Amino acid sequence: MNPPRTSAAVAGVFYLVTHVTSIAALALYGPVLNSSDYVVGSGADNRVLLGALLEVICALAIVGTAVTLFPVVKRQNEGIALGYVGLRTLEAGIISVGIVSLLAVVTLRQHHAGTDATSLVTVGRALVAAHDWTFLLGPNFVLGTNTVLLAYLMYRSGLVPRFIAVLGLVGGPLIFASAIAELFGVYKQVSVAGALTAVPVFAWELTLAVWLIASGFKPGNALVDRM
């Protein structure tokens, strides 16, 4: 495979990895996110730890998408391409903060002997709340912004079909606006409205991933031909 084709395929795989690991991690986190007294209960620590591992992989894959695409998209606009790399790295960093908060809940549950139960529950809830806020900041605000940057680069360069880029140009602002609504309590993060506003971004990343793996960058593109 030539270098541009390889870069496209690797980036597509990274995108798929972010989707699979993030969804699986959220499912595994169920007990700690949904039980207010998890920290003083019997716990499901191995399940939470596995979720944390998957989110670590997700964070690394998020950075991987940007690093892999950068050598190609920088030929369209290097400043915007650098912005995409920076925002994807920031998104991964925010996700990592959320991982640490849930790991701290596990630590408290395992080593809470002699500590007041009420205080433990309060601290545990605070750590879960911190995770919830990172979920709003990273996979909503920051994701919405970096989606617009990459979709713009893809649209202007013609590296992928225009309809894929349009999904990102629509989905990015939509999920950003939804994050604002969630921030001010218009509706909850986990809600029908929140899920619906995330559909275009989900479709953008999934369609982009499949296209990059199956077809690579559009043949005859000037950016690719110069590589």
SELUM-5976 format. One record per residue (C-alpha): residue number from 0; x, y, z. Coordinates in pm, whole numbers, plus 50000, padded with zeros to 5 digits. Last residue first. Layout:
# SELUM-5976
<r doke="NUM" c1="X" c2="Y" c3="Z"/>
...
***
This chain:
# SELUM-5976
<r doke="226" c1="50295" c2="51293" c3="49874"/>
<r doke="225" c1="50210" c2="51544" c3="49601"/>
<r doke="224" c1="49941" c2="51318" c3="49450"/>
<r doke="223" c1="49760" c2="51305" c3="49784"/>
<r doke="222" c1="49709" c2="51679" c3="49812"/>
<r doke="221" c1="49618" c2="51706" c3="49441"/>
<r doke="220" c1="49341" c2="51447" c3="49466"/>
<r doke="219" c1="49348" c2="51206" c3="49174"/>
<r doke="218" c1="49207" c2="50921" c3="49377"/>
<r doke="217" c1="48978" c2="51012" c3="49669"/>
<r doke="216" c1="49147" c2="50930" c3="49998"/>
<r doke="215" c1="49116" c2="50573" c3="50118"/>
<r doke="214" c1="48851" c2="50344" c3="49972"/>
<r doke="213" c1="48754" c2="50079" c3="50227"/>
<r doke="212" c1="48940" c2="50194" c3="50538"/>
<r doke="211" c1="48898" c2="50566" c3="50475"/>
<r doke="210" c1="48534" c2="50525" c3="50374"/>
<r doke="209" c1="48448" c2="50313" c3="50678"/>
<r doke="208" c1="48611" c2="50560" c3="50916"/>
<r doke="207" c1="48450" c2="50865" c3="50752"/>
<r doke="206" c1="48108" c2="50701" c3="50768"/>
<r doke="205" c1="48157" c2="50619" c3="51138"/>
<r doke="204" c1="48294" c2="50962" c3="51225"/>
<r doke="203" c1="48026" c2="51155" c3="51040"/>
<r doke="202" c1="47739" c2="50926" c3="51149"/>
<r doke="201" c1="47839" c2="50970" c3="51515"/>
<r doke="200" c1="47864" c2="51345" c3="51461"/>
<r doke="199" c1="47519" c2="51348" c3="51294"/>
<r doke="198" c1="47365" c2="51129" c3="51570"/>
<r doke="197" c1="47488" c2="51335" c3="51868"/>
<r doke="196" c1="47190" c2="51573" c3="51858"/>
<r doke="195" c1="46955" c2="51275" c3="51880"/>
<r doke="194" c1="47129" c2="51131" c3="52187"/>
<r doke="193" c1="47116" c2="51458" c3="52378"/>
<r doke="192" c1="46748" c2="51502" c3="52299"/>
<r doke="191" c1="46668" c2="51146" c3="52409"/>
<r doke="190" c1="46854" c2="51196" c3="52734"/>
<r doke="189" c1="47185" c2="51114" c3="52902"/>
<r doke="188" c1="47342" c2="51458" c3="52927"/>
<r doke="187" c1="47026" c2="51595" c3="53084"/>
<r doke="186" c1="46802" c2="51861" c3="52933"/>
<r doke="185" c1="46778" c2="52241" c3="52946"/>
<r doke="184" c1="47014" c2="52221" c3="53243"/>
<r doke="183" c1="47249" c2="52507" c3="53158"/>
<r doke="182" c1="47541" c2="52282" c3="53066"/>
<r doke="181" c1="47309" c2="52041" c3="52881"/>
<r doke="180" c1="47187" c2="52321" c3="52652"/>
<r doke="179" c1="47546" c2="52434" c3="52594"/>
<r doke="178" c1="47645" c2="52076" c3="52514"/>
<r doke="177" c1="47358" c2="52058" c3="52264"/>
<r doke="176" c1="47496" c2="52365" c3="52088"/>
<r doke="175" c1="47833" c2="52193" c3="52059"/>
<r doke="174" c1="47664" c2="51874" c3="51938"/>
<r doke="173" c1="47488" c2="52072" c3="51664"/>
<r doke="172" c1="47794" c2="52279" c3="51569"/>
<r doke="171" c1="47995" c2="51960" c3="51501"/>
<r doke="170" c1="47715" c2="51759" c3="51341"/>
<r doke="169" c1="47642" c2="51995" c3="51052"/>
<r doke="168" c1="47999" c2="52047" c3="50932"/>
<r doke="167" c1="48074" c2="51683" c3="51014"/>
<r doke="166" c1="47785" c2="51549" c3="50806"/>
<r doke="165" c1="47884" c2="51793" c3="50532"/>
<r doke="164" c1="48230" c2="51632" c3="50515"/>
<r doke="163" c1="48071" c2="51293" c3="50446"/>
<r doke="162" c1="47843" c2="51440" c3="50177"/>
<r doke="161" c1="48145" c2="51600" c3="50010"/>
<r doke="160" c1="48310" c2="51270" c3="49926"/>
<r doke="159" c1="48655" c2="51231" c3="50084"/>
<r doke="158" c1="48986" c2="51408" c3="50017"/>
<r doke="157" c1="48796" c2="51692" c3="49850"/>
<r doke="156" c1="49040" c2="51945" c3="49994"/>
<r doke="155" c1="48784" c2="52207" c3="50094"/>
<r doke="154" c1="48535" c2="51958" c3="50237"/>
<r doke="153" c1="48796" c2="51745" c3="50413"/>
<r doke="152" c1="48958" c2="52050" c3="50572"/>
<r doke="151" c1="48618" c2="52183" c3="50680"/>
<r doke="150" c1="48523" c2="51843" c3="50823"/>
<r doke="149" c1="48850" c2="51837" c3="51016"/>
<r doke="148" c1="48793" c2="52178" c3="51175"/>
<r doke="147" c1="48421" c2="52127" c3="51236"/>
<r doke="146" c1="48485" c2="51796" c3="51412"/>
<r doke="145" c1="48751" c2="51961" c3="51628"/>
<r doke="144" c1="48493" c2="52203" c3="51765"/>
<r doke="143" c1="48215" c2="51954" c3="51834"/>
<r doke="142" c1="48461" c2="51715" c3="51996"/>
<r doke="141" c1="48582" c2="51989" c3="52229"/>
<r doke="140" c1="48235" c2="52084" c3="52348"/>
<r doke="139" c1="48078" c2="51736" c3="52345"/>
<r doke="138" c1="48314" c2="51438" c3="52389"/>
<r doke="137" c1="48551" c2="51644" c3="52607"/>
<r doke="136" c1="48355" c2="51902" c3="52807"/>
<r doke="135" c1="48036" c2="51704" c3="52870"/>
<r doke="134" c1="48213" c2="51377" c3="52949"/>
<r doke="133" c1="48452" c2="51572" c3="53171"/>
<r doke="132" c1="48149" c2="51700" c3="53362"/>
<r doke="131" c1="48019" c2="51346" c3="53416"/>
<r doke="130" c1="48357" c2="51231" c3="53545"/>
<r doke="129" c1="48364" c2="51515" c3="53797"/>
<r doke="128" c1="48012" c2="51417" c3="53907"/>
<r doke="127" c1="48140" c2="51062" c3="53966"/>
<r doke="126" c1="48417" c2="51205" c3="54184"/>
<r doke="125" c1="48169" c2="51419" c3="54379"/>
<r doke="124" c1="47939" c2="51120" c3="54430"/>
<r doke="123" c1="48226" c2="50919" c3="54575"/>
<r doke="122" c1="48325" c2="51205" c3="54807"/>
<r doke="121" c1="47971" c2="51227" c3="54942"/>
<r doke="120" c1="47938" c2="50850" c3="54975"/>
<r doke="119" c1="48267" c2="50833" c3="55163"/>
<r doke="118" c1="48162" c2="51111" c3="55399"/>
<r doke="117" c1="47839" c2="50930" c3="55481"/>
<r doke="116" c1="48023" c2="50604" c3="55536"/>
<r doke="115" c1="48263" c2="50749" c3="55792"/>
<r doke="114" c1="48608" c2="50603" c3="55739"/>
<r doke="113" c1="48740" c2="50314" c3="55949"/>
<r doke="112" c1="48806" c2="50091" c3="55649"/>
<r doke="111" c1="48774" c2="50285" c3="55324"/>
<r doke="110" c1="49051" c2="50119" c3="55127"/>
<r doke="109" c1="48881" c2="49921" c3="54848"/>
<r doke="108" c1="48588" c2="50159" c3="54800"/>
<r doke="107" c1="48812" c2="50464" c3="54807"/>
<r doke="106" c1="49043" c2="50312" c3="54547"/>
<r doke="105" c1="48749" c2="50228" c3="54320"/>
<r doke="104" c1="48621" c2="50586" c3="54347"/>
<r doke="103" c1="48970" c2="50712" c3="54262"/>
<r doke="102" c1="48963" c2="50498" c3="53947"/>
<r doke="101" c1="48643" c2="50681" c3="53857"/>
<r doke="100" c1="48809" c2="51023" c3="53890"/>
<r doke="99" c1="49121" c2="50906" c3="53703"/>
<r doke="98" c1="48916" c2="50801" c3="53401"/>
<r doke="97" c1="48741" c2="51139" c3="53390"/>
<r doke="96" c1="49078" c2="51316" c3="53388"/>
<r doke="95" c1="49184" c2="51088" c3="53102"/>
<r doke="94" c1="48879" c2="51194" c3="52900"/>
<r doke="93" c1="48988" c2="51556" c3="52939"/>
<r doke="92" c1="49335" c2="51467" c3="52811"/>
<r doke="91" c1="49196" c2="51280" c3="52511"/>
<r doke="90" c1="48984" c2="51582" c3="52417"/>
<r doke="89" c1="49289" c2="51808" c3="52457"/>
<r doke="88" c1="49487" c2="51584" c3="52221"/>
<r doke="87" c1="49202" c2="51599" c3="51970"/>
<r doke="86" c1="49198" c2="51976" c3="52013"/>
<r doke="85" c1="49571" c2="52009" c3="51949"/>
<r doke="84" c1="49571" c2="51782" c3="51645"/>
<r doke="83" c1="49275" c2="51968" c3="51497"/>
<r doke="82" c1="49437" c2="52305" c3="51562"/>
<r doke="81" c1="49750" c2="52184" c3="51387"/>
<r doke="80" c1="49537" c2="52096" c3="51082"/>
<r doke="79" c1="49376" c2="52440" c3="51099"/>
<r doke="78" c1="49716" c2="52605" c3="51089"/>
<r doke="77" c1="49852" c2="52371" c3="50822"/>
<r doke="76" c1="49575" c2="52442" c3="50574"/>
<r doke="75" c1="49524" c2="52213" c3="50272"/>
<r doke="74" c1="49866" c2="52049" c3="50286"/>
<r doke="73" c1="49817" c2="52006" c3="50661"/>
<r doke="72" c1="49539" c2="51759" c3="50573"/>
<r doke="71" c1="49780" c2="51488" c3="50457"/>
<r doke="70" c1="50058" c2="51489" c3="50717"/>
<r doke="69" c1="49794" c2="51552" c3="50990"/>
<r doke="68" c1="49573" c2="51250" c3="50922"/>
<r doke="67" c1="49776" c2="51000" c3="51124"/>
<r doke="66" c1="49846" c2="51238" c3="51412"/>
<r doke="65" c1="49479" c2="51336" c3="51438"/>
<r doke="64" c1="49337" c2="50985" c3="51434"/>
<r doke="63" c1="49606" c2="50862" c3="51674"/>
<r doke="62" c1="49519" c2="51123" c3="51933"/>
<r doke="61" c1="49168" c2="50978" c3="51951"/>
<r doke="60" c1="49315" c2="50625" c3="51946"/>
<r doke="59" c1="49517" c2="50702" c3="52259"/>
<r doke="58" c1="49209" c2="50834" c3="52437"/>
<r doke="57" c1="49005" c2="50528" c3="52335"/>
<r doke="56" c1="49277" c2="50292" c3="52458"/>
<r doke="55" c1="49268" c2="50471" c3="52793"/>
<r doke="54" c1="48890" c2="50446" c3="52782"/>
<r doke="53" c1="48915" c2="50070" c3="52733"/>
<r doke="52" c1="49144" c2="50041" c3="53034"/>
<r doke="51" c1="48903" c2="50245" c3="53244"/>
<r doke="50" c1="48614" c2="50019" c3="53143"/>
<r doke="49" c1="48821" c2="49718" c3="53244"/>
<r doke="48" c1="48885" c2="49883" c3="53581"/>
<r doke="47" c1="48514" c2="49947" c3="53626"/>
<r doke="46" c1="48432" c2="49582" c3="53558"/>
<r doke="45" c1="48710" c2="49467" c3="53786"/>
<r doke="44" c1="48573" c2="49693" c3="54060"/>
<r doke="43" c1="48217" c2="49570" c3="54066"/>
<r doke="42" c1="48130" c2="49698" c3="54413"/>
<r doke="41" c1="48013" c2="49533" c3="54734"/>
<r doke="40" c1="47886" c2="49866" c3="54857"/>
<r doke="39" c1="48045" c2="50162" c3="55035"/>
<r doke="38" c1="48185" c2="50336" c3="54724"/>
<r doke="37" c1="47890" c2="50226" c3="54512"/>
<r doke="36" c1="47648" c2="50422" c3="54731"/>
<r doke="35" c1="47509" c2="50650" c3="54457"/>
<r doke="34" c1="47479" c2="50360" c3="54214"/>
<r doke="33" c1="47434" c2="50466" c3="53851"/>
<r doke="32" c1="47782" c2="50579" c3="53752"/>
<r doke="31" c1="47973" c2="50316" c3="53951"/>
<r doke="30" c1="47754" c2="50025" c3="53842"/>
<r doke="29" c1="47721" c2="50134" c3="53476"/>
<r doke="28" c1="48091" c2="50192" c3="53407"/>
<r doke="27" c1="48104" c2="49878" c3="53192"/>
<r doke="26" c1="47842" c2="50018" c3="52954"/>
<r doke="25" c1="48028" c2="50349" c3="52922"/>
<r doke="24" c1="48352" c2="50160" c3="52858"/>
<r doke="23" c1="48194" c2="49952" c3="52579"/>
<r doke="22" c1="48062" c2="50263" c3="52403"/>
<r doke="21" c1="48397" c2="50443" c3="52433"/>
<r doke="20" c1="48599" c2="50138" c3="52325"/>
<r doke="19" c1="48396" c2="50061" c3="52012"/>
<r doke="18" c1="48370" c2="50421" c3="51895"/>
<r doke="17" c1="48733" c2="50515" c3="51954"/>
<r doke="16" c1="48851" c2="50191" c3="51789"/>
<r doke="15" c1="48646" c2="50268" c3="51478"/>
<r doke="14" c1="48815" c2="50607" c3="51447"/>
<r doke="13" c1="49159" c2="50450" c3="51491"/>
<r doke="12" c1="49081" c2="50198" c3="51217"/>
<r doke="11" c1="48989" c2="50479" c3="50980"/>
<r doke="10" c1="49310" c2="50664" c3="51060"/>
<r doke="9" c1="49509" c2="50349" c3="50985"/>
<r doke="8" c1="49331" c2="50302" c3="50652"/>
<r doke="7" c1="49383" c2="50662" c3="50544"/>
<r doke="6" c1="49749" c2="50663" c3="50644"/>
<r doke="5" c1="49808" c2="50338" c3="50453"/>
<r doke="4" c1="49646" c2="50478" c3="50141"/>
<r doke="3" c1="49851" c2="50797" c3="50168"/>
<r doke="2" c1="50175" c2="50592" c3="50216"/>
<r doke="1" c1="50125" c2="50352" c3="49923"/>
<r doke="0" c1="50000" c2="50000" c3="50000"/>
***
